[in-house]
Amino acid sequence: MLMLTITWLSMITMVALLPKKMLWPLSISMALIVSMFSITWFYQQNAQLSSNWLYTDGLSNPLLILTCWLYPLTLLASQSKMIKQPTPHQRVYMINLTILQIFTLLAFASSTLIMFFIMFEASLIPTVIIITNWGAQERRTQAGSYLLFYSMIASAPLITYLLFLYDNMHHLSLQMMTSSPQQTQFTALLWTTINLAFLVKMPMYGLHLWLPKAHVEAPIAGSMILAGTLLKLGGYGILRLANFLPMCLCSSKILYIIIAGILVPTMLCLRQTDLKSLIAMSSVSHMNVVILASIINTPTSTSAALMLMITHGLTSSALFCLTNTMYERTHTRTMALLRGSLLIFQLLALWWLLPLMFNMALPPSPNSIGEMLFMTSVLPLSHYTFIIISLGMITTAAYTLYIMLSTRDLPQNHLKTLPPIQIREHLLLALHALPLLLIIPNPELILP
Ligand SMILES: *[C@@H]1O[C@H](CO)[C@@H](O)[C@H](O)[C@H]1NC(C)=O
């Protein structure tokens, strides 16, 4: 505990004090050390109460490790864009990123629900600052305020329910709650109202309007963290409360929306022109799968939800990095203008292929393990659901091909003179692919 505090605080002081010349290389290597340190710590802490403040178990450990892993990668990805800005801006940017990571880590590792809630909300502040201050286009203020107001309004019922719960039980400790599951089932309407904060964050289909905006406007590190860890805060919240707040699956119209949310975004992906908003849309579809899996709330579906969250965090973050790599060279994300770019960046085509195949859950990727677990837990629920979700998988394959084909055509003239891909970018993508490949032979690392 003390060790972790010291390492993360030293990261902030390092960033604030390092000389200008060495700022990026040293802080990235420092971030790598800090995150590896935290990863070993969390890994050894498996299913133990560590202190009064922190509680980690099989559900939060993989998410904590994912958050730590992505932290140096976000710095690595934003280097080329930020290095052109004045040095104080760079420092403030890195400190804000670090604080965002600390809030996320504390949210995943907190021992009481109320602390989880506070950290969940606190992580909004640096996110909005990063989007509105360092975003790419003029509409970033609008995107930031969408994100802020959607999340704040939706969290009002949750805090009310938590206070009510505290009144009844006189504690909100996670450890005591997981040992005493609730028997009565909640009606769908009540469940949705209480979980609204998480459903907006995930986002559930219909509440997702802030997500494509935020992704399109955010700088690359913002997109990576948003897709990689912040969306998972919502999933973690639902899974945490699932034991205590089971939903009655009997008469729930809300399920129709969620099932539509698996199929419809994949179809919308086929109509997108902007690469970044396409990836954001595909995240919506994947996250609705996670919501449905956590509502079903059997051991299999919980494992599926966790597996899908981890793999989606890595895959979509890799896809955003790839989009950014193209964007930095061509200054466009419009797919019609990117036509043929992969014939120029031959090696990049391989890097595109891997996350795209993982994103569409091609066996033997870990994503496919998650999908299989999910499908087996859906089948007893209803046959129509099963069919609709299978259709969703087919359209997923379709938009994957759409991305591949639209970037492969004959190169256009404006793409002929572009700077080559740097080693930094290869390293970035390799570090995304490595954990995904490592999970394939050891899926039990993630299953709780
Ligand atoms: C985060 O960024 C904002 C805007 O530049 C800045 O005012 C603030 O001081 C930063 N936060 C920290 C802790 O440096």
The ligand as an SDF file (V2000), in Angstrom:
LIG
                    3D

 14 14  0  0  0  0  0  0  0  0999 V2000
   -4.7740   19.6570  -15.3760 C   0  0  0  0  0  0  0  0  0  0  0  0
   -4.9180   20.5290  -16.4750 O   0  0  0  0  0  0  0  0  0  0  0  0
   -5.4810   21.7850  -16.1790 C   0  0  0  0  0  0  0  0  0  0  0  0
   -5.6590   22.5530  -17.4520 C   0  0  0  0  0  0  0  0  0  0  0  0
   -4.4660   22.8070  -18.0810 O   0  0  0  0  0  0  0  0  0  0  0  0
   -4.6110   22.5340  -15.1840 C   0  0  0  0  0  0  0  0  0  0  0  0
   -5.1880   23.8030  -14.8780 O   0  0  0  0  0  0  0  0  0  0  0  0
   -4.4760   21.6970  -13.9400 C   0  0  0  0  0  0  0  0  0  0  0  0
   -3.5820   22.3330  -13.0540 O   0  0  0  0  0  0  0  0  0  0  0  0
   -3.9620   20.3100  -14.2790 C   0  0  0  0  0  0  0  0  0  0  0  0
   -3.9520   19.4890  -13.0920 N   0  0  0  0  0  0  0  0  0  0  0  0
   -2.8510   19.1950  -12.4570 C   0  0  0  0  0  0  0  0  0  0  0  0
   -3.0000   18.4470  -11.2110 C   0  0  0  0  0  0  0  0  0  0  0  0
   -1.7660   19.5320  -12.8650 O   0  0  0  0  0  0  0  0  0  0  0  0
  1  2  1  0
  1 10  1  0
  2  3  1  0
  3  4  1  0
  3  6  1  0
  4  5  1  0
  6  7  1  0
  6  8  1  0
  8  9  1  0
  8 10  1  0
 10 11  1  0
 11 12  1  0
 12 13  1  0
 12 14  2  0
M  END
$$$$
